[in-house]
Amino acid sequence: MSRNKGIASFSANFEPQVSAPLDAREIVETKADLLLPATWTANDSGVYTYLGMRVSVFND
């Protein structure tokens, strides 16, 4: 198989109605936040980072 297929199949798009990224992990305030474990810990205490994940620093 050439790729891992997702677990949720849907043929639609999202209309977030919020002025923020759909994936909250996409932005951090400072470069120092990139090193804090709390930045990457989800509400269920899991850490779901991956190689190639894009993150923007917006205030440093």
PDB file of N, CA, C and O in Angstrom:
ATOM      1  N   MET A   1       0.846  -1.172   0.000  1.00  0.00           N
ATOM      2  CA  MET A   1       0.000   0.000   0.000  1.00  0.00           C
ATOM      3  C   MET A   1       0.889   1.231   0.000  1.00  0.00           C
ATOM      4  O   MET A   1       1.876   1.282   0.734  1.00  0.00           O
ATOM      5  N   SER A   2       0.554   2.215  -0.807  1.00  0.00           N
ATOM      6  CA  SER A   2       1.395   3.398  -0.946  1.00  0.00           C
ATOM      7  C   SER A   2       1.164   4.448   0.143  1.00  0.00           C
ATOM      8  O   SER A   2       1.975   5.364   0.279  1.00  0.00           O
ATOM      9  N   ARG A   3       0.088   4.344   0.919  1.00  0.00           N
ATOM     10  CA  ARG A   3      -0.169   5.307   1.993  1.00  0.00           C
ATOM     11  C   ARG A   3      -1.083   4.677   3.031  1.00  0.00           C
ATOM     12  O   ARG A   3      -1.747   3.674   2.770  1.00  0.00           O
ATOM     13  N   ASN A   4      -1.106   5.284   4.216  1.00  0.00           N
ATOM     14  CA  ASN A   4      -2.043   4.848   5.251  1.00  0.00           C
ATOM     15  C   ASN A   4      -3.360   5.562   5.021  1.00  0.00           C
ATOM     16  O   ASN A   4      -3.398   6.792   4.984  1.00  0.00           O
ATOM     17  N   LYS A   5      -4.423   4.824   4.867  1.00  0.00           N
ATOM     18  CA  LYS A   5      -5.734   5.441   4.661  1.00  0.00           C
ATOM     19  C   LYS A   5      -6.312   5.904   5.989  1.00  0.00           C
ATOM     20  O   LYS A   5      -6.073   5.290   7.029  1.00  0.00           O
ATOM     21  N   GLY A   6      -7.066   6.980   5.946  1.00  0.00           N
ATOM     22  CA  GLY A   6      -7.660   7.544   7.153  1.00  0.00           C
ATOM     23  C   GLY A   6      -8.757   6.672   7.728  1.00  0.00           C
ATOM     24  O   GLY A   6      -9.202   5.721   7.084  1.00  0.00           O
ATOM     25  N   ILE A   7      -9.192   6.987   8.931  1.00  0.00           N
ATOM     26  CA  ILE A   7     -10.231   6.197   9.586  1.00  0.00           C
ATOM     27  C   ILE A   7     -11.618   6.815   9.444  1.00  0.00           C
ATOM     28  O   ILE A   7     -12.613   6.168   9.772  1.00  0.00           O
ATOM     29  N   ALA A   8     -11.704   8.044   8.966  1.00  0.00           N
ATOM     30  CA  ALA A   8     -12.995   8.706   8.800  1.00  0.00           C
ATOM     31  C   ALA A   8     -13.153   9.129   7.340  1.00  0.00           C
ATOM     32  O   ALA A   8     -12.485  10.054   6.880  1.00  0.00           O
ATOM     33  N   SER A   9     -14.025   8.457   6.631  1.00  0.00           N
ATOM     34  CA  SER A   9     -14.267   8.802   5.227  1.00  0.00           C
ATOM     35  C   SER A   9     -15.490   9.709   5.131  1.00  0.00           C
ATOM     36  O   SER A   9     -16.541   9.409   5.696  1.00  0.00           O
ATOM     37  N   PHE A  10     -15.343  10.817   4.414  1.00  0.00           N
ATOM     38  CA  PHE A  10     -16.472  11.713   4.202  1.00  0.00           C
ATOM     39  C   PHE A  10     -16.217  12.518   2.942  1.00  0.00           C
ATOM     40  O   PHE A  10     -15.074  12.820   2.597  1.00  0.00           O
ATOM     41  N   SER A  11     -17.281  12.854   2.275  1.00  0.00           N
ATOM     42  CA  SER A  11     -17.161  13.668   1.061  1.00  0.00           C
ATOM     43  C   SER A  11     -17.856  15.001   1.300  1.00  0.00           C
ATOM     44  O   SER A  11     -18.940  15.271   0.782  1.00  0.00           O
ATOM     45  N   ALA A  12     -17.199  15.812   2.092  1.00  0.00           N
ATOM     46  CA  ALA A  12     -17.726  17.134   2.430  1.00  0.00           C
ATOM     47  C   ALA A  12     -16.548  18.027   2.791  1.00  0.00           C
ATOM     48  O   ALA A  12     -15.398  17.591   2.734  1.00  0.00           O
ATOM     49  N   ASN A  13     -16.821  19.257   3.158  1.00  0.00           N
ATOM     50  CA  ASN A  13     -15.762  20.142   3.633  1.00  0.00           C
ATOM     51  C   ASN A  13     -16.211  20.790   4.939  1.00  0.00           C
ATOM     52  O   ASN A  13     -17.359  20.635   5.355  1.00  0.00           O
ATOM     53  N   PHE A  14     -15.312  21.503   5.572  1.00  0.00           N
ATOM     54  CA  PHE A  14     -15.595  22.129   6.853  1.00  0.00           C
ATOM     55  C   PHE A  14     -15.806  23.622   6.684  1.00  0.00           C
ATOM     56  O   PHE A  14     -15.157  24.255   5.851  1.00  0.00           O
ATOM     57  N   GLU A  15     -16.698  24.176   7.459  1.00  0.00           N
ATOM     58  CA  GLU A  15     -16.904  25.620   7.553  1.00  0.00           C
ATOM     59  C   GLU A  15     -16.740  25.965   9.030  1.00  0.00           C
ATOM     60  O   GLU A  15     -17.732  26.012   9.758  1.00  0.00           O
ATOM     61  N   PRO A  16     -15.502  26.209   9.494  1.00  0.00           N
ATOM     62  CA  PRO A  16     -15.231  26.320  10.918  1.00  0.00           C
ATOM     63  C   PRO A  16     -15.943  27.453  11.653  1.00  0.00           C
ATOM     64  O   PRO A  16     -16.232  27.306  12.841  1.00  0.00           O
ATOM     65  N   GLN A  17     -16.235  28.563  11.005  1.00  0.00           N
ATOM     66  CA  GLN A  17     -16.867  29.723  11.630  1.00  0.00           C
ATOM     67  C   GLN A  17     -16.098  30.213  12.861  1.00  0.00           C
ATOM     68  O   GLN A  17     -16.684  30.562  13.886  1.00  0.00           O
ATOM     69  N   VAL A  18     -14.777  30.227  12.729  1.00  0.00           N
ATOM     70  CA  VAL A  18     -13.885  30.740  13.763  1.00  0.00           C
ATOM     71  C   VAL A  18     -12.651  31.279  13.049  1.00  0.00           C
ATOM     72  O   VAL A  18     -12.226  30.713  12.042  1.00  0.00           O
ATOM     73  N   SER A  19     -12.082  32.345  13.546  1.00  0.00           N
ATOM     74  CA  SER A  19     -10.896  32.907  12.889  1.00  0.00           C
ATOM     75  C   SER A  19      -9.632  32.302  13.496  1.00  0.00           C
ATOM     76  O   SER A  19      -8.808  33.000  14.086  1.00  0.00           O
ATOM     77  N   ALA A  20      -9.505  31.004  13.336  1.00  0.00           N
ATOM     78  CA  ALA A  20      -8.357  30.246  13.825  1.00  0.00           C
ATOM     79  C   ALA A  20      -8.234  28.985  12.971  1.00  0.00           C
ATOM     80  O   ALA A  20      -9.191  28.597  12.302  1.00  0.00           O
ATOM     81  N   PRO A  21      -7.070  28.349  12.987  1.00  0.00           N
ATOM     82  CA  PRO A  21      -6.920  27.125  12.202  1.00  0.00           C
ATOM     83  C   PRO A  21      -7.852  26.019  12.696  1.00  0.00           C
ATOM     84  O   PRO A  21      -8.182  25.959  13.880  1.00  0.00           O
ATOM     85  N   LEU A  22      -8.266  25.162  11.799  1.00  0.00           N
ATOM     86  CA  LEU A  22      -9.098  24.024  12.170  1.00  0.00           C
ATOM     87  C   LEU A  22      -8.321  23.095  13.099  1.00  0.00           C
ATOM     88  O   LEU A  22      -8.890  22.560  14.050  1.00  0.00           O
ATOM     89  N   ASP A  23      -7.035  22.896  12.837  1.00  0.00           N
ATOM     90  CA  ASP A  23      -6.172  22.093  13.695  1.00  0.00           C
ATOM     91  C   ASP A  23      -5.449  23.038  14.654  1.00  0.00           C
ATOM     92  O   ASP A  23      -4.576  23.794  14.228  1.00  0.00           O
ATOM     93  N   ALA A  24      -5.794  23.007  15.918  1.00  0.00           N
ATOM     94  CA  ALA A  24      -5.249  23.935  16.905  1.00  0.00           C
ATOM     95  C   ALA A  24      -3.744  23.801  17.072  1.00  0.00           C
ATOM     96  O   ALA A  24      -3.103  24.702  17.613  1.00  0.00           O
ATOM     97  N   ARG A  25      -3.165  22.686  16.615  1.00  0.00           N
ATOM     98  CA  ARG A  25      -1.718  22.491  16.751  1.00  0.00           C
ATOM     99  C   ARG A  25      -0.935  23.279  15.716  1.00  0.00           C
ATOM    100  O   ARG A  25       0.295  23.290  15.770  1.00  0.00           O
ATOM    101  N   GLU A  26      -1.590  23.928  14.789  1.00  0.00           N
ATOM    102  CA  GLU A  26      -0.897  24.634  13.712  1.00  0.00           C
ATOM    103  C   GLU A  26      -0.233  25.934  14.127  1.00  0.00           C
ATOM    104  O   GLU A  26       0.643  26.423  13.414  1.00  0.00           O
ATOM    105  N   ILE A  27      -0.620  26.508  15.257  1.00  0.00           N
ATOM    106  CA  ILE A  27      -0.029  27.786  15.672  1.00  0.00           C
ATOM    107  C   ILE A  27       0.400  27.728  17.136  1.00  0.00           C
ATOM    108  O   ILE A  27      -0.274  27.130  17.974  1.00  0.00           O
ATOM    109  N   VAL A  28       1.526  28.356  17.423  1.00  0.00           N
ATOM    110  CA  VAL A  28       1.981  28.567  18.800  1.00  0.00           C
ATOM    111  C   VAL A  28       2.410  30.018  18.903  1.00  0.00           C
ATOM    112  O   VAL A  28       2.726  30.652  17.896  1.00  0.00           O
ATOM    113  N   GLU A  29       2.422  30.537  20.108  1.00  0.00           N
ATOM    114  CA  GLU A  29       2.738  31.954  20.270  1.00  0.00           C
ATOM    115  C   GLU A  29       4.228  32.243  20.133  1.00  0.00           C
ATOM    116  O   GLU A  29       4.609  33.175  19.425  1.00  0.00           O
ATOM    117  N   THR A  30       5.074  31.461  20.797  1.00  0.00           N
ATOM    118  CA  THR A  30       6.515  31.732  20.769  1.00  0.00           C
ATOM    119  C   THR A  30       7.306  30.483  20.392  1.00  0.00           C
ATOM    120  O   THR A  30       6.787  29.368  20.427  1.00  0.00           O
ATOM    121  N   LYS A  31       8.573  30.691  20.029  1.00  0.00           N
ATOM    122  CA  LYS A  31       9.445  29.549  19.726  1.00  0.00           C
ATOM    123  C   LYS A  31       9.618  28.659  20.948  1.00  0.00           C
ATOM    124  O   LYS A  31       9.741  27.442  20.815  1.00  0.00           O
ATOM    125  N   ALA A  32       9.630  29.253  22.136  1.00  0.00           N
ATOM    126  CA  ALA A  32       9.776  28.470  23.368  1.00  0.00           C
ATOM    127  C   ALA A  32       8.618  27.489  23.545  1.00  0.00           C
ATOM    128  O   ALA A  32       8.805  26.410  24.107  1.00  0.00           O
ATOM    129  N   ASP A  33       7.422  27.854  23.070  1.00  0.00           N
ATOM    130  CA  ASP A  33       6.264  26.958  23.176  1.00  0.00           C
ATOM    131  C   ASP A  33       6.470  25.657  22.409  1.00  0.00           C
ATOM    132  O   ASP A  33       5.855  24.642  22.734  1.00  0.00           O
ATOM    133  N   LEU A  34       7.325  25.681  21.403  1.00  0.00           N
ATOM    134  CA  LEU A  34       7.582  24.471  20.624  1.00  0.00           C
ATOM    135  C   LEU A  34       8.232  23.379  21.469  1.00  0.00           C
ATOM    136  O   LEU A  34       8.128  22.198  21.139  1.00  0.00           O
ATOM    137  N   LEU A  35       8.900  23.762  22.551  1.00  0.00           N
ATOM    138  CA  LEU A  35       9.617  22.807  23.390  1.00  0.00           C
ATOM    139  C   LEU A  35       8.846  22.362  24.626  1.00  0.00           C
ATOM    140  O   LEU A  35       9.294  21.463  25.337  1.00  0.00           O
ATOM    141  N   LEU A  36       7.709  22.967  24.891  1.00  0.00           N
ATOM    142  CA  LEU A  36       6.925  22.626  26.078  1.00  0.00           C
ATOM    143  C   LEU A  36       6.035  21.407  25.815  1.00  0.00           C
ATOM    144  O   LEU A  36       5.234  21.433  24.881  1.00  0.00           O
ATOM    145  N   PRO A  37       6.154  20.344  26.612  1.00  0.00           N
ATOM    146  CA  PRO A  37       5.285  19.180  26.430  1.00  0.00           C
ATOM    147  C   PRO A  37       3.799  19.531  26.501  1.00  0.00           C
ATOM    148  O   PRO A  37       2.990  18.922  25.801  1.00  0.00           O
ATOM    149  N   ALA A  38       3.431  20.502  27.336  1.00  0.00           N
ATOM    150  CA  ALA A  38       2.018  20.878  27.482  1.00  0.00           C
ATOM    151  C   ALA A  38       1.434  21.417  26.175  1.00  0.00           C
ATOM    152  O   ALA A  38       0.228  21.317  25.950  1.00  0.00           O
ATOM    153  N   THR A  39       2.269  21.980  25.325  1.00  0.00           N
ATOM    154  CA  THR A  39       1.798  22.494  24.047  1.00  0.00           C
ATOM    155  C   THR A  39       1.222  21.374  23.188  1.00  0.00           C
ATOM    156  O   THR A  39       0.269  21.597  22.441  1.00  0.00           O
ATOM    157  N   TRP A  40       1.782  20.188  23.283  1.00  0.00           N
ATOM    158  CA  TRP A  40       1.414  19.077  22.393  1.00  0.00           C
ATOM    159  C   TRP A  40       0.506  18.050  23.039  1.00  0.00           C
ATOM    160  O   TRP A  40       0.100  17.092  22.381  1.00  0.00           O
ATOM    161  N   THR A  41       0.173  18.227  24.324  1.00  0.00           N
ATOM    162  CA  THR A  41      -0.686  17.274  25.018  1.00  0.00           C
ATOM    163  C   THR A  41      -2.152  17.604  24.738  1.00  0.00           C
ATOM    164  O   THR A  41      -2.614  18.712  25.010  1.00  0.00           O
ATOM    165  N   ALA A  42      -2.871  16.629  24.194  1.00  0.00           N
ATOM    166  CA  ALA A  42      -4.282  16.812  23.856  1.00  0.00           C
ATOM    167  C   ALA A  42      -5.158  16.706  25.106  1.00  0.00           C
ATOM    168  O   ALA A  42      -4.669  16.390  26.191  1.00  0.00           O
ATOM    169  N   ASN A  43      -6.442  16.970  24.943  1.00  0.00           N
ATOM    170  CA  ASN A  43      -7.383  16.917  26.066  1.00  0.00           C
ATOM    171  C   ASN A  43      -7.476  15.530  26.688  1.00  0.00           C
ATOM    172  O   ASN A  43      -7.829  15.412  27.862  1.00  0.00           O
ATOM    173  N   ASP A  44      -7.168  14.473  25.929  1.00  0.00           N
ATOM    174  CA  ASP A  44      -7.210  13.113  26.468  1.00  0.00           C
ATOM    175  C   ASP A  44      -5.835  12.651  26.958  1.00  0.00           C
ATOM    176  O   ASP A  44      -5.622  11.456  27.166  1.00  0.00           O
ATOM    177  N   SER A  45      -4.909  13.582  27.142  1.00  0.00           N
ATOM    178  CA  SER A  45      -3.541  13.350  27.623  1.00  0.00           C
ATOM    179  C   SER A  45      -2.641  12.655  26.605  1.00  0.00           C
ATOM    180  O   SER A  45      -1.514  12.292  26.943  1.00  0.00           O
ATOM    181  N   GLY A  46      -3.095  12.464  25.394  1.00  0.00           N
ATOM    182  CA  GLY A  46      -2.264  11.881  24.347  1.00  0.00           C
ATOM    183  C   GLY A  46      -1.450  12.956  23.649  1.00  0.00           C
ATOM    184  O   GLY A  46      -1.792  14.138  23.686  1.00  0.00           O
ATOM    185  N   VAL A  47      -0.371  12.529  23.015  1.00  0.00           N
ATOM    186  CA  VAL A  47       0.459  13.427  22.210  1.00  0.00           C
ATOM    187  C   VAL A  47       0.424  12.899  20.790  1.00  0.00           C
ATOM    188  O   VAL A  47       0.886  11.788  20.530  1.00  0.00           O
ATOM    189  N   TYR A  48      -0.117  13.678  19.871  1.00  0.00           N
ATOM    190  CA  TYR A  48      -0.358  13.215  18.508  1.00  0.00           C
ATOM    191  C   TYR A  48       0.417  14.036  17.489  1.00  0.00           C
ATOM    192  O   TYR A  48      -0.143  14.488  16.490  1.00  0.00           O
ATOM    193  N   THR A  49       1.702  14.226  17.744  1.00  0.00           N
ATOM    194  CA  THR A  49       2.541  14.926  16.785  1.00  0.00           C
ATOM    195  C   THR A  49       3.061  13.928  15.754  1.00  0.00           C
ATOM    196  O   THR A  49       3.009  12.719  15.977  1.00  0.00           O
ATOM    197  N   TYR A  50       3.553  14.425  14.646  1.00  0.00           N
ATOM    198  CA  TYR A  50       4.077  13.556  13.598  1.00  0.00           C
ATOM    199  C   TYR A  50       5.144  14.299  12.809  1.00  0.00           C
ATOM    200  O   TYR A  50       5.151  15.529  12.757  1.00  0.00           O
ATOM    201  N   LEU A  51       6.037  13.545  12.201  1.00  0.00           N
ATOM    202  CA  LEU A  51       7.080  14.136  11.379  1.00  0.00           C
ATOM    203  C   LEU A  51       6.454  14.862  10.197  1.00  0.00           C
ATOM    204  O   LEU A  51       5.558  14.332   9.540  1.00  0.00           O
ATOM    205  N   GLY A  52       6.919  16.051   9.934  1.00  0.00           N
ATOM    206  CA  GLY A  52       6.397  16.839   8.833  1.00  0.00           C
ATOM    207  C   GLY A  52       5.234  17.747   9.214  1.00  0.00           C
ATOM    208  O   GLY A  52       4.685  18.443   8.360  1.00  0.00           O
ATOM    209  N   MET A  53       4.857  17.743  10.482  1.00  0.00           N
ATOM    210  CA  MET A  53       3.758  18.582  10.959  1.00  0.00           C
ATOM    211  C   MET A  53       4.161  20.054  10.839  1.00  0.00           C
ATOM    212  O   MET A  53       5.243  20.442  11.281  1.00  0.00           O
ATOM    213  N   ARG A  54       3.295  20.866  10.245  1.00  0.00           N
ATOM    214  CA  ARG A  54       3.580  22.300  10.099  1.00  0.00           C
ATOM    215  C   ARG A  54       3.058  23.068  11.287  1.00  0.00           C
ATOM    216  O   ARG A  54       1.922  22.870  11.717  1.00  0.00           O
ATOM    217  N   VAL A  55       3.896  23.953  11.822  1.00  0.00           N
ATOM    218  CA  VAL A  55       3.508  24.800  12.946  1.00  0.00           C
ATOM    219  C   VAL A  55       4.038  26.203  12.678  1.00  0.00           C
ATOM    220  O   VAL A  55       5.193  26.368  12.285  1.00  0.00           O
ATOM    221  N   SER A  56       3.205  27.205  12.887  1.00  0.00           N
ATOM    222  CA  SER A  56       3.610  28.602  12.716  1.00  0.00           C
ATOM    223  C   SER A  56       3.743  29.271  14.071  1.00  0.00           C
ATOM    224  O   SER A  56       2.890  29.100  14.941  1.00  0.00           O
ATOM    225  N   VAL A  57       4.824  30.040  14.250  1.00  0.00           N
ATOM    226  CA  VAL A  57       5.033  30.842  15.456  1.00  0.00           C
ATOM    227  C   VAL A  57       4.557  32.253  15.108  1.00  0.00           C
ATOM    228  O   VAL A  57       5.050  32.851  14.151  1.00  0.00           O
ATOM    229  N   PHE A  58       3.603  32.792  15.877  1.00  0.00           N
ATOM    230  CA  PHE A  58       2.988  34.051  15.477  1.00  0.00           C
ATOM    231  C   PHE A  58       3.368  35.273  16.298  1.00  0.00           C
ATOM    232  O   PHE A  58       2.930  36.375  15.971  1.00  0.00           O
ATOM    233  N   ASN A  59       4.179  35.122  17.369  1.00  0.00           N
ATOM    234  CA  ASN A  59       4.448  36.300  18.195  1.00  0.00           C
ATOM    235  C   ASN A  59       5.877  36.287  18.739  1.00  0.00           C
ATOM    236  O   ASN A  59       6.089  36.582  19.915  1.00  0.00           O
ATOM    237  N   ASP A  60       6.827  35.960  17.926  1.00  0.00           N
ATOM    238  CA  ASP A  60       8.203  35.902  18.428  1.00  0.00           C
ATOM    239  C   ASP A  60       9.167  36.442  17.401  1.00  0.00           C
ATOM    240  O   ASP A  60      10.373  36.474  17.644  1.00  0.00           O
TER     241      ASP A  60
END
